Each structure stands twice: as structure tokens, then as C-alpha cells.
């Protein structure tokens, strides 16, 4: 086993400046990449377990971190780890929520950062980056010896389901670092105080809603400004009812996949939450922080969000707030009631034209060490994709229990595989949940864009194994 890294002084540079910061993201959407002609060599795994990528310890490293639900404090600590190994390496660190606005111009100019946490509302569509040949494939990283035990590869240190979201036709282009689950959250203290039981089935949830309303609380809240937060809730309703193959058919753009009975039942169930008055008034106009704050203020009992929720709201939630996650309550007749959208989130990418590709791979390898994973867990109270890290946070422990069965883990992919479908499903879900469109109109809208995507020969199409 490898000994811990010594901890001498380390050097850092200030925040990375960029002349692109003032550009509007919308003006960049049509030309995400198509950059310069600069090329870098592919990275191969060498025979040195201590330095398998042949890192030049004096070469600078350029890192961009999405400063969202997980913040960027953990990344600063990871960079300290890198500087303990390579004290002469200067590290540029940009923490931003404007990923597309700051990074698309750099791709276009052929001078991208070395490592990018491509996440958030302004993430660069990964299908565009892959289609334009802008990303390095990460097999060398996964086949390299792990930092803690050179007899074990990095790949073999990862939890089941970690790589699927970043895998496109068998090739891995994104390391999704956080192991997250999209769940339904409630406040255990609120439920205990009122004597409510967290529902398991959709019918149990509906039976509880009038009691919640009688206490002056809305049963549900969501972010209408970012309705994609409803994406996994809707699809898990359908997948739990009809089985995971229903969701794979949607991802694979199979004809009439949106016409499956289970998909229709899920759309009807979501629509009726609005129709029956079970959604907090004004939810369609709330952004994610506003909706989550309403939840923390106990104005609503349930909210669909990912595993980062407790960390993102830690400065806002009352001290006695008890985050508790449950799976999406399942419909009557469900054949796979344990199905849950869980796996790798928070995608880290290495541009193919990165100036320090060996350093980028090494940085990710350090993130995937036990120390790196523990840093993340302790800092943000959430799990990484690395096996064997223990967390003290109760919400994280409860989430781990929900994702304990690998056979029930599945992440729907169509909105990541096809940016056009991503752009369609967001407003379509928003219209469904606000009553602006019926379930039939929603399903027809999504089937139309799915068919158009399937017929588009100008893009690469992806399928599940």
C-alpha cells in the first residue's frame, strides 16, 4: 500500500482570468467548439507506478471547477495534494458557475484548460464536444494503477454504476466524480412532529397530501425555472412501473418509446399533482435556491433534488432540519419498485488539446484516491464514486442505503446524449407540471423530437449495451 503524501509547502496562482467572461453564453451555443489546430499527444500508462502518466513536475496545471452545490473548497484541497507531489507546478484555479461562458471560447481558440468540472446550468453539451473531437478518452486513467495500491487499477476502485453516464458507445469521456442519487427529500423532524409516515407508494403519498395541506403546508415544491429537476422523478415513475427497459427504449430512440403505457401513467401522475392543487403556489417561477429555501422553511413537504441538497443549503436550513431521502413513490403495479436514478454526477473532462494532459490525468487519479475521496466526503457531506469511504453525515448514509442494490441503479441518458432533446425536455416538463400542457401533448412533443433526433444523420447516436 502507498504511504501518505508528505506535506511540504505548496505554491498556487491566483484565480484564472479570461477575456471571455463578458461574452454572453447564448451567443456561444451554436459554436461550442471547432477550435484551433493545436494537438497534444495521447497519454499512455507507463511502468512507473509512482508517476504512470509521465508527469512533468514543473509544468503548470489549469483547473476549472463548477462552483455550485458542492462549492469548490474540496478542489482547493485536491490541488494541495497535487502540489505536495509536484511543488514546482503552478496551478491555475477558476471557480465559476459560468462554465460555457468562460470555457467555450477557449475550446474555440484551441487553448482549453487541462481539467474542467463541466457541470451546472451552463455545462457545455458533452455530445457536442464528443462530436467535434474535443475530448480525451479516459481509458488510460482507468487502467492506471490506483494511488493507494499499485496492484489495483483505478477502474477497480470505483463503485458500480460510476462510469455509465460518462460512457458513449463504450468509450469514457467524462469522469463523474460524485456518486449521487436523485431522490425525493423530506424533513424527518416535520414528519415526526406531525406523526406522518414517509410514503413508499404513490397512493400512500396522495393519501397523505390532504393531511399535509391541513397543516398549512403544500405537499410539493420544485424549481420551475429549472424544470429539468423533474426529469429523474418523472422517468423513475415510468421505469419503476414498467421496468428499466422502458427507459432504455427512450434513450435508444426506439419508435413510440414515449407511447409506452408506463410513460403515460407517469405523465398523468405528475400532471395531477398540479391539477389536484398539491404544488406550492408560485413554484413555476422559483429557481432552485428559492424552491429549496421554501422547502427548508417548511412551506412544502417534498422536493425532488439530487444528493448535493444538504450541502448546498447548509447556510440556509434551520439547525433542527433533518434531511431524509426516499425513492420516488411507485405507482400501483410497478415491476421494479426499487429502481433509482443514481451513479456518477459532476462530470470532469480532459480536453484533447489540453496543454498538460499527463497532469490532468494525474490530478484525476489523486481525486480518486482514498484521501481525495475522503476530502470530498468530509467537505460536502456527499459520497464520491470511490469505494470504501465512510461518511458521518446521516443524509449521505440514508442515500447510500437507497443505492445499495446495483441492479436497481440506472441513469437515463437521452438528455446527455442529445442536446436537442435536453433543450426540449426542460420546457416540456415545465409545461406539464404547470398545467400549460396535457400529458398527451407532453408525450407527443417528446416523441416528435425523439423521432427527429433518430433521423438526424449529422450526429452520432448512442445506445445502451
N, C-alpha and C positions, 0 to 999 in steps of 0.2 A: 504494500500500500504506500502511496505517496505521502511524504511528510508535508505539514502545512507550509505555506509560503512564508519566508521571512518578511518582516515588515519594516524596511528602511524608509527614509523619506521618499516622497514621490513628487514629480513635477506635473503641473497642469497648465493649460492655457485657458484664457477666458472664453466666454461664450462666442460661438462662431457667428460672425457677421455675414450677411448676404444681401446683395443689392436687389435680390428678387423679392424681398419681404413685402415690398409695396405693391407687387403685382396682384391683380385680382385672380382668385382661383378659377372663377368661371371662364376667364379668357384662356386658361391653360387646358381645359378639359379635352379639347379636341386634338391637342398635340402633346400628349403626356410624355412622350419620349422622343424617338427619332433623333438621337443626339449626334455627337461628333464622331470622328473616325478613330479615336484613341482605342488601343487594345491592350489588354493585360493577359499574361499567360495564365493557363489553368493551374490550379493548385493541386498538387499530388501529395499523398501521405508518404513521408519518408520513414527511415528506420530509426529515427531518434524519438523515443517516447517522450522525452522532456520537451522537444520542440518539433512535433511531427510535420508542421507546415513550413519549416524553414524560415521562421520569422526573423526579420532584421530588427534587432532590438533598438536601433536608433531611428527607425522610420516612424513618422508621425501617424496617428490614428484619428480618423474623423468619424464621430459617432453622433447620430441624430436620434433623439428619444421623444416619443409622444408623451406629452405632459398632461395626461388625462386622469382616469380613475385610479391608476396606480402611481401617479406622480412620477418623479424622476430621481428621488433620493436613492433608491436601490441601484440605479445605474451609476451614480457617482461612486458608490461603494464598489461596484464591479470594476470601474475604471481604476480605483485604487488597487484592486487585485492585479490588474494588468500592469500597473506601474511598479508593483513590487517585483514582478518578474522582469520588466523592461523599464528601469528607472530613467533611461535616456529618451524614451518615447514621449513626445508631446501629444497630448490628447485634446482634440477639439470637441467640445461638448455643447450641442444645441438642444435645449429642451423647449418644445413648442407644440401647440395644438394645430398649427398650420402646416401640416406635412406636405400636402400637394403644392401649396403656395410657395413654400421655401425650397422644395426639392425637385419639382418638375423642371424648373429652368436649368438646374444643374445636370439632370439627365440629358436635356436637350442640348446642352453645351459640351457633353462628353466628359464632365468632371464631377460625377456623383460622389456622395460621401461613401465611406467604407462600410459602415453598418447603419441601417435605418430601421427604426421601430415604426413600421408602416401601418399605423392604426388611427382610429378616431374617425370623425365625420369627414375629415379631409384626407383620408388614406388614398393613395394612388391606386387605381384599379389594377389588381395584380394580373388579370388576364391581359390587359394592355401591355404591361411590362414584359410578360412572357411572350406574347405575340411579336413584340418588337425586339426580342432577343436581348433585353436589358439586364437580365438577372443571372447570377451564377447559380449553378446547380450545387446542392449542399451534400451530395453523397460523400465527398472527401471528409467533411466534418463528421458525418455519422459513422464512417468507417474508421476514423482515427481512434487511437487509444484514449480512453477516458482519463480525465485528470487524476482521479483518485486511485485508479487501478489500471495500469497499462495492459493488463491481461483481459480487460473488458472494454469493448468498443463503446463509444458514445451512444450509439443506437441502442445498445443493450441496457443502458441505464435509464431509458425513458419509459414512462407509463404507457400502457395500452391505449390506443386512440390518439396519441400525441401528434403523429405525423400526417394523419389523413387530410386535414384541412389545408396543409401546405403542399400536398402531393397532386400533381397534374399529369395524368397519363403515365403514372409510375415514376415520375421524376420529382424530387423535392426541391421547391424553390423558396419556401418560407419556413423558418423555424418559429412555430407558435409556442411562445415560452411559458405563458401562464396556463395552468390546467383549470379551465373554467367550466362552469355549468350554467346554462340559462335556466333559471328556476322561478317559481312564484314565491315571493317573500311575504312574510307577515311578522308582526311584533308579538312574540310569545307572551310578554307581560300583558299586553292589551287583551289577548285571548284568555289568559289565565284569570285576569281580573273580572272578565265578563262570563267566565265559565264556558267559553266556546271551544270546540274541538276543531283542529285543523282538518279540513276535508281531504278525503282521498279520491272520491269520485266527483264528477261534475254535478250529479244530482245532489250530493251532500252539500256542495258549495252553494247551489241555488237555494236549497232549503235554509241555509244559514244566512243568506243575504237579507231577508226581511228583519231578522234579529239584529244584524249589524246596522241596518237603517234605523231601527227603533232606538238604537243608542246614539243617534245623531251622526253616524259615520257612513260615508259612502263605501260600498263593498270594494270597488275597484278604482284605481287610477293608473294612468300610463302617460307617456310623453307623446302628445300629438304632433309636436314639432319634429320628432324623430320616430315616426311610427314603425320603423324597422325593428324597434324593440319588441314589437308584437310578432315578429317573424317566427321565432322559435316556438313561442306559445301556440300559435296557430298550427304550425307544422307538427308539433308534438301531439296536439289533439288528434290530428289526422293519422299520424304514424302509430300512436298508441292504439287507435281504434282498428286500423286496417293492417298494421304491421309495417316494418321498416321498408319492405319492398314498395309500398305506396310512395314513400319519399324518394327512393332511388329512381322510380319511374319519372318523377318530376325532374330530378336532377339530370337524368339521361335524356330529357326532352322527348319522351315517348308520346306518341299520338294520344290525345284525350286523357293524359295523365291527370289534368286538373278536373276531369269529369268523374273521377272515382267517387263512389258513394261516401267514403270516409272523409275525403277532402271537402265534399259538400256539407257533410254534417259538422265539420269543424268550422266552416264559414258561417253556417247557421247559428252555431253556438256562440261564436264571437259577436255576431250581429245582435243577437238577443240580449247580450249584456247591456248594449246601448238601448235597445228597444224597450227593455224592461226597467230602465232607469237605474241600473246598478253601477254606473260610471260617474265619478266625481264631475260635477258641473264645471265646465271650462277646460276639461282635460285636453280636448283637441288643440288648445292654444298654449299648452305648457311644454317647456323644454324639459330635458332630462333632469336637471337640477331642481327645477320648480316642482316637477311631479314627485321626485324623491323626497323633497322637503315637505310636501303635503303629506306624504306617507309618514315621514318622521314626526310630523305634527299630529299624527293620528287622526287625520281627516279622511283617510281611506285605509281599508284593512289589507288589501292585496295589491301587489305591484309586480309586473314581470321585468326582471333585470338580471344581469349576469353576476358572477361571483365577486366582482370588484365593488359592489354596492356598499358594504360596510366601510371599506377604506375611503371611498370617495366622499362619504357623508360623515366622516368621523368628527369633523368640526361642527356639524350641524345637529346630529341626532342627540336627543336627551340622554343623560347619563344612565337612565334606567331602561333605555330601549334595548330590547332583546331580539336581535335579528334571527329569524328562523326560516330556512328554505324548505319548500316542498316541491315535488314534481307537479307538472300540470295535471290538475284533477282530470281523470279519464272518463270518457263517455261510456254509457252502458253498452255492453257487447264488445269492449275492447279486447283485442287478441294479444297485445303486447303492452300491458299497462305500466311496465317499468321503464319503457323507452325514455331516454332523456338526451337532450342536446348538450353534449359535454365532450371535452377534448381540448386540444390546443387552441389558445387565443393569443392575442398580442403578437402579431407576426413580425419577426425580424428578418430582413432581407439583406443580401450582399449583392450590390450591383456588379455586373460583369466587367465594367470598366473601372471598378474601384482601384485606387492607386495603391492601396495596401491590402490586397486580398488575403495574403497569409495572416496578417494581423487581425483582419476581420474574422477569419475562421477561428483563430486562437481566442479572440475575445468571446465568441460564442461558446467555445469549449470551456472557458472559465466560468461563464454563466451557468453551464450545465454541470459544474462540479457540485459536490455536496455543500461546500462553503457558499458558492454562488447562489444555489437554490435556497439555502437557509437564510441568507441575507434577504432575498426577495420575500420569503415567507414571514420573517420577523418584521420586515419593514412595512409590508402592505397587508398582512394577515390573510394571505391567499396562497394557494399551492402553485408550484411550477410543474412542468412536465417530468421532472426528475423523481425517480422512485426513492423512497426511504427517508424523506424529510418529514419530521414531526412538527405540527403546529399546535400552539396552545389556544388559539382562537376558537371559540365554540362554534361560530358560524361556519368557519372553514372545516371544522370536524364534521358538522352536520352535512355539509355539502359533500365531503368525501364519502360519507355513508350512502348518499344518493347515487354516487357514481361507482359503487363498489363492484357492480356486475359488468364486466367488459362486454358481454353480449347485448347489453341494453344501451350502449353508448353509440350515438350516431349524430353527426353534424351535417345537416342539409347544406348543400354546396352551390346550388344554382346561382345565388346572388354573388358568390365569389368567383365562380367560373365565367359568368357572363354579366358584364357591367350593364348592358342594356336591360337585362331582367332585374338587376338590382335597382336601377333607376325607375322601373315600373312598379315593383312590389311595394316600395315605400309609400307613394301616394295612394296606391290601390288599397293597402291595409288601412291607411288613414281614412279614406273614404268609407270603407266598410264599417269601421268602428265608430265613426261619427254619424252614421245613418245616411250619408250622402249617396251611397250606392247599395244596392241589394246584394245578397250573396250570389245570386245568379249573374249579376253584372260584374261583380268582382272576379268570379271564376272565368267568365267569358273573356274578360280583359287579360287575365294572366295566361289563358290558353292561347290567345291570339299572339301575344308577344313570345310565348314559348315556341309556337309554330314558326314564327318569323325568324327566331334565333336558330332553330334547327335547319331552316332553309338557307341560312346565310353562309355561303361558301368562302367568304373572305376572312372568317375567323376560325381558330382551332376549336374543335369540340372535344369535350372531356366526358369520360364515363367512369362509373364505379367498377371496381374489379368484380 
